[in-house]
Structure formats: C-alpha cells, structure tokens
Amino acid sequence: METKHFRLTKALIAVKFGETQQTKLLRLPLGADVDVFGSSVIWGCVEIVCDDQHYHIFEEDLLCHSTTRSCAVAGQEHMSADGTCEPDGSLNPARLNMYQT
C-alpha cells in the first residue's frame, strides 16, 4: 500500500493504545504531519503515525480536515486535496475507505 502523507487543517482527537491495554484520547494539533499506516482495529478509523507514535483516528475526520503534505508545503491549502470532500465540506462517498486493504 502506498503511504499517504497529510497535514492537519484542524486539531483532531486520536486514540492511543498503551502497552498495558490503556486507551488514551489525545488531541493532535493543527498543522501536525501524519502518515497513514493502514486500517485500524477500530471500525471507521485508520491507523496513523505522527511523531513516531501510532494513533487511530476516524477516516472521515482525516480526509475532511487535512491536506496532502505536498500540497500544504506548496502553500496551496484546500479542504481536501484528494477530492474526498466536496467544496461545501460534505463527504464524497466514492472516496471513503480508500485505505482499506
């Protein structure tokens, strides 16, 4: 699977599993760079890597509140650079589940 790189355009809540089965909710900050690692064990989520840590976030949140990193670096901020969201912010269902294996 090709790695997808994103920059968050909104702070998002993420789930982090601890080594002792503890689950934590954390806020990933606006502007955080994240890489999609693959499908999550949580339904509707993807596993991502941010600052060498693994998190789980809703796929819909990631796709609607991020840009592709190359687009963000070039200064071309868009709601969703990959076409997942329509200009009004509504979801484009044809683009969901693009990370499922």
KEPAVO-626767 format. One record per residue: x, y, z of N, C-alpha, C, O in turn; residue in one letter. Coordinates in nm, 3 decimals. Atoms other than C-alpha are relative to their C-alpha. Layout:
<sites>
      nX      nY      nZ     caX     caY     caZ      cX      cY      cZ      oX      oY      oZ resn
       X       Y       Z       X       Y       Z       X       Y       Z       X       Y       Z    a
...
</sites>
This chain:
<sites>
      nX      nY      nZ     caX     caY     caZ      cX      cY      cZ      oX      oY      oZ resn
   0.085  -0.118   0.000   0.000   0.000   0.000   0.089   0.124   0.000   0.187   0.131   0.074    m
  -0.073  -0.125   0.007   0.129   0.344  -0.089  -0.027   0.082   0.126  -0.141   0.094   0.170    e
   0.016  -0.083  -0.119   0.193   0.566   0.213  -0.059   0.134  -0.040  -0.017   0.195  -0.137    t
   0.063  -0.129   0.022  -0.028   0.873   0.227   0.046   0.096   0.109   0.046   0.061   0.227    k
  -0.049  -0.102  -0.092   0.106   1.191   0.387  -0.100   0.114   0.006  -0.147   0.161  -0.097    h
   0.097  -0.107  -0.019  -0.123   1.456   0.533   0.049   0.103   0.100   0.133   0.073   0.185    f
  -0.019  -0.104  -0.100  -0.107   1.784   0.723  -0.139   0.040   0.048  -0.225   0.074  -0.033    r
   0.132  -0.030  -0.056  -0.399   1.851   0.959  -0.033   0.147  -0.012   0.049   0.234   0.018    l
   0.048  -0.138   0.010  -0.603   2.166   0.892  -0.091   0.033   0.117  -0.150   0.141   0.122    t
   0.081  -0.017  -0.121  -0.787   2.122   1.224   0.056  -0.096   0.104   0.099  -0.206   0.070    k
  -0.041   0.092  -0.106  -0.689   1.975   1.560  -0.100  -0.115   0.006  -0.221  -0.092   0.001    a
   0.087   0.117  -0.001  -0.828   1.620   1.579   0.027  -0.086   0.122   0.140  -0.093   0.172    l
  -0.013   0.094  -0.111  -0.892   1.374   1.861   0.044  -0.135  -0.056  -0.010  -0.182  -0.156    i
  -0.053   0.130   0.042  -0.697   1.049   1.829  -0.002  -0.096   0.119   0.001  -0.053   0.235    a
  -0.006   0.105  -0.101  -0.698   0.720   2.020   0.141  -0.058  -0.002   0.195  -0.087  -0.108    v
  -0.133   0.063  -0.014  -0.367   0.584   2.151  -0.015  -0.118   0.093  -0.065  -0.104   0.205    k
   0.001   0.119  -0.083  -0.338   0.229   2.282   0.133  -0.009   0.071   0.239   0.000   0.009    f
  -0.121   0.016  -0.079  -0.088   0.185   2.564   0.044  -0.145   0.004  -0.030  -0.234  -0.037    g
  -0.054   0.135  -0.008   0.130  -0.117   2.626  -0.076  -0.086   0.101  -0.076  -0.209   0.090    e
   0.073   0.075  -0.102  -0.082  -0.216   2.927  -0.150   0.002  -0.026  -0.230  -0.002   0.067    t
   0.139  -0.002   0.043  -0.410  -0.206   2.734  -0.074   0.126   0.042  -0.197   0.129   0.037    q
   0.063  -0.128  -0.029  -0.475   0.151   2.847  -0.030   0.071  -0.130   0.049   0.065  -0.225    q
   0.038  -0.078   0.117  -0.656   0.366   2.595  -0.005   0.146   0.040  -0.065   0.181   0.142    t
  -0.001  -0.143  -0.029  -0.597   0.739   2.583  -0.057   0.075  -0.119  -0.035   0.037  -0.234    k
   0.044  -0.093   0.103  -0.771   1.015   2.390   0.094   0.119   0.004   0.114   0.179   0.110    l
  -0.094  -0.110   0.011  -0.527   1.279   2.269  -0.042   0.093  -0.112  -0.111   0.052  -0.205    l
   0.029  -0.097   0.105  -0.556   1.591   2.060   0.126   0.017  -0.086   0.231   0.057  -0.036    r
  -0.109  -0.028   0.095  -0.335   1.605   1.751  -0.016   0.145  -0.046  -0.125   0.184  -0.086    l
   0.013  -0.144   0.025  -0.259   1.974   1.686  -0.018   0.036  -0.147   0.020  -0.039  -0.237    p
   0.009  -0.060   0.133  -0.345   2.184   1.385   0.140   0.006  -0.059   0.234   0.048   0.009    l
  -0.130  -0.004   0.069  -0.061   2.153   1.133   0.085  -0.123   0.020   0.195  -0.130  -0.036    g
  -0.079   0.122  -0.022   0.056   1.810   1.253   0.013  -0.076  -0.131  -0.082  -0.085  -0.209    a
  -0.024   0.085   0.116   0.211   1.595   0.982  -0.025  -0.144   0.040   0.031  -0.192   0.139    d
   0.034   0.139  -0.031   0.068   1.242   0.976   0.015  -0.086  -0.125  -0.005  -0.039  -0.237    v
  -0.008   0.099   0.107   0.126   0.932   0.766  -0.102  -0.109   0.031  -0.113  -0.153   0.145    d
   0.095   0.110  -0.019  -0.145   0.670   0.715   0.080  -0.130   0.001   0.154  -0.160  -0.093    v
  -0.071   0.126  -0.017  -0.010   0.338   0.841  -0.082  -0.115  -0.057  -0.026  -0.212  -0.108    f
   0.087   0.105   0.053  -0.311   0.128   0.739  -0.136   0.002   0.068  -0.172   0.100   0.133    g
   0.132   0.013  -0.062  -0.651   0.010   0.853   0.016  -0.012   0.151   0.116  -0.062   0.201    s
  -0.001   0.004  -0.146  -0.735   0.042   1.221  -0.082  -0.119   0.049  -0.165  -0.173  -0.024    s
   0.083   0.102  -0.063  -0.876  -0.218   1.458  -0.133   0.061   0.044  -0.224  -0.012   0.082    v
   0.123  -0.070  -0.035  -1.143   0.045   1.534  -0.078   0.025  -0.127  -0.026   0.083  -0.223    i
   0.083  -0.015   0.119  -1.430   0.043   1.285  -0.010   0.147  -0.039  -0.034   0.233   0.046    w
   0.012  -0.135   0.052  -1.433   0.355   1.064   0.124   0.085   0.019   0.125   0.203  -0.015    g
  -0.123  -0.075  -0.026  -1.081   0.454   1.163   0.116  -0.052  -0.085   0.109  -0.160  -0.143    c
  -0.126   0.040   0.060  -0.734   0.443   1.012   0.108   0.016   0.106   0.097   0.098   0.196    v
  -0.115  -0.014  -0.090  -0.406   0.393   1.194   0.097   0.097  -0.066   0.130   0.082  -0.184    e
  -0.093  -0.100   0.053  -0.170   0.686   1.151   0.125   0.005   0.087   0.126  -0.046   0.200    i
  -0.123  -0.024  -0.074   0.182   0.776   1.258   0.024   0.150   0.001   0.020   0.216  -0.102    v
  -0.031  -0.142  -0.019   0.261   1.120   1.398   0.111   0.008   0.104   0.095  -0.042   0.216    c
  -0.115  -0.010  -0.092   0.597   1.199   1.559   0.041  -0.137   0.054   0.066  -0.153   0.173    d
  -0.042   0.136  -0.032   0.687   0.827   1.556  -0.091  -0.072   0.100  -0.050  -0.171   0.161    d
   0.098   0.064  -0.087   0.375   0.739   1.759  -0.119  -0.044  -0.085  -0.158   0.025  -0.179    q
   0.116   0.052   0.073   0.082   0.528   1.636  -0.128   0.044   0.069  -0.141   0.036   0.192    h
   0.130  -0.046  -0.048  -0.272   0.665   1.672  -0.108  -0.054  -0.092  -0.080  -0.103  -0.202    y
   0.115   0.040   0.080  -0.619   0.579   1.545  -0.095   0.119  -0.004  -0.133   0.173   0.099    h
   0.095  -0.110   0.015  -0.848   0.848   1.404  -0.104  -0.038  -0.103  -0.082  -0.125  -0.187    i
   0.104   0.026   0.098  -1.172   0.849   1.212   0.048   0.040  -0.139   0.101   0.149  -0.160    f
  -0.041  -0.025   0.138  -1.102   0.823   0.841  -0.068   0.126  -0.055  -0.005   0.206  -0.124    e
   0.076  -0.116   0.048  -1.373   1.082   0.769   0.063   0.130   0.052   0.074   0.227  -0.023    e
  -0.065  -0.119  -0.056  -1.205   1.333   1.004   0.131   0.031  -0.072   0.157   0.146  -0.108    d
  -0.127  -0.021   0.068  -0.866   1.282   0.844  -0.019   0.055  -0.141   0.048   0.150  -0.181    l
   0.017  -0.038   0.140  -0.993   1.316   0.491  -0.064   0.138  -0.017  -0.038   0.205  -0.117    l
   0.067  -0.130   0.013  -1.206   1.626   0.556   0.075   0.113   0.069   0.045   0.230   0.045    c
  -0.069  -0.104  -0.076  -0.967   1.810   0.787   0.151  -0.010  -0.017   0.226   0.001   0.080    h
  -0.143   0.007   0.029  -0.630   1.773   0.617   0.024   0.033  -0.147  -0.068   0.036  -0.229    s
  -0.044  -0.014   0.139  -0.437   1.844   0.302   0.108  -0.104  -0.020   0.166  -0.155   0.076    t
  -0.115   0.085   0.022  -0.186   1.622   0.134   0.122   0.084   0.035   0.123   0.205   0.011    t
  -0.116  -0.075  -0.047   0.154   1.720   0.271   0.066   0.077  -0.113   0.108   0.191  -0.092    r
  -0.065  -0.070   0.111   0.295   1.810  -0.071  -0.077   0.126  -0.037  -0.018   0.228  -0.073    s
   0.084  -0.116   0.031   0.001   2.045  -0.132   0.017   0.107   0.108   0.026   0.225   0.077    c
  -0.014  -0.096  -0.109   0.036   2.206   0.213   0.136   0.068  -0.004   0.146   0.188   0.023    a
  -0.134  -0.057   0.006   0.409   2.257   0.169   0.008   0.104  -0.111   0.077   0.205  -0.098    v
  -0.001  -0.094   0.112   0.347   2.429  -0.162  -0.086   0.124   0.028  -0.091   0.215  -0.054    a
   0.081  -0.115  -0.036   0.114   2.671   0.018  -0.138   0.001  -0.063  -0.205   0.104  -0.064    g
   0.131   0.009   0.065  -0.198   2.550  -0.161  -0.097  -0.071   0.094  -0.132  -0.187   0.072    q
   0.090   0.060  -0.099  -0.428   2.489   0.136  -0.139  -0.019  -0.060  -0.198   0.074  -0.113    e
   0.134   0.035   0.046  -0.751   2.314   0.039  -0.067  -0.082   0.108   0.002  -0.143   0.190    h
   0.071   0.082  -0.099  -1.020   2.148   0.249   0.041  -0.146  -0.014   0.065  -0.213   0.087    m
  -0.040   0.138   0.023  -0.930   1.815   0.092   0.065  -0.009  -0.136  -0.003   0.001  -0.239    s
  -0.076  -0.002   0.126  -0.661   1.789  -0.171  -0.026  -0.123  -0.086   0.000  -0.119  -0.207    a
   0.019   0.121   0.078  -0.758   1.437  -0.277  -0.142  -0.018  -0.051  -0.173  -0.123  -0.107    d
   0.135   0.009   0.053  -1.122   1.510  -0.363  -0.097  -0.074   0.090  -0.209  -0.104   0.047    g
   0.087   0.073  -0.089  -1.267   1.332  -0.061  -0.120   0.083   0.040  -0.231   0.030   0.053    t
   0.110  -0.088  -0.040  -1.477   1.631   0.039  -0.035   0.094  -0.114   0.051   0.140  -0.188    c
   0.048  -0.097   0.098  -1.686   1.849  -0.183   0.033   0.141   0.049   0.065   0.157   0.167    e
  -0.031  -0.136  -0.044  -1.627   2.227  -0.175  -0.082   0.048   0.119  -0.034   0.133   0.195    p
   0.082  -0.043  -0.114  -1.913   2.267   0.076   0.034  -0.078   0.128  -0.030  -0.057   0.231    d
  -0.041   0.077  -0.117  -1.739   2.023   0.315  -0.071  -0.132   0.016  -0.037  -0.209   0.106    g
   0.068   0.129  -0.010  -1.976   1.733   0.255   0.088  -0.110  -0.057   0.176  -0.085  -0.140    s
  -0.082   0.112   0.044  -1.830   1.389   0.200  -0.031  -0.044  -0.142  -0.145  -0.036  -0.187    l
   0.014   0.064   0.129  -1.773   1.237  -0.140   0.013  -0.150   0.027   0.126  -0.199   0.038    n
  -0.004   0.139  -0.041  -1.867   0.873  -0.060   0.088  -0.089  -0.088   0.137  -0.192  -0.042    p
  -0.081   0.081   0.090  -1.679   0.741  -0.362   0.146  -0.005   0.045   0.218  -0.097   0.006    a
  -0.139  -0.005  -0.043  -1.350   0.839  -0.193   0.025  -0.060   0.139   0.140  -0.076   0.179    r
  -0.019   0.058  -0.134  -1.414   0.689   0.152   0.054  -0.142  -0.010   0.043  -0.206  -0.115    l
  -0.059   0.134  -0.009  -1.243   0.366   0.258   0.112  -0.023  -0.100   0.136  -0.136  -0.143    n
  -0.108   0.012   0.096  -0.954   0.437   0.026   0.122  -0.067   0.060   0.216  -0.101  -0.013    m
  -0.116   0.061  -0.064  -0.713   0.290   0.282  -0.026  -0.143   0.044   0.064  -0.208   0.096    y
   0.030   0.136  -0.043  -0.890  -0.038   0.347   0.073  -0.099  -0.090   0.085  -0.079  -0.211    q
  -0.075   0.100   0.077  -0.692  -0.342   0.241  -0.086  -0.116  -0.035  -0.041  -0.211  -0.099    t
</sites>
